[in-house]
Amino acid sequence: MPKYYFDVNESGIPNADEGYAFPDDDAAWHEATLVAGEMFRDVDGAFKPGQEWKLEVTDEHHRPLYVIKITATALR
């Protein structure tokens, strides 16, 4: 089963990545959406305008496959 890596980057500070086995890219994407939702929920009001949060999914060779990105922008 191929290995995928979820790399979280909050405001330019990368976290250590950990590999997970999934049957295919679609399964890795599904899990990434669940993980991103849970992780962003833990931000709990601390996310401020000007900040960016992202989760990047890479394959077993660390080639990017997907990115989930949330950017806060003040309009005033």
Secondary structure as GFF3:
##gff-version 3
##sequence-region A 1 76
A	DSSP	beta_strand	3	10	.	.	.	ID=ss1
A	DSSP	beta_strand	13	14	.	.	.	ID=ss2
A	DSSP	beta_strand	19	21	.	.	.	ID=ss3
A	DSSP	alpha_helix	25	41	.	.	.	ID=ss4
A	DSSP	beta_strand	52	58	.	.	.	ID=ss5
A	DSSP	beta_strand	64	71	.	.	.	ID=ss6
###
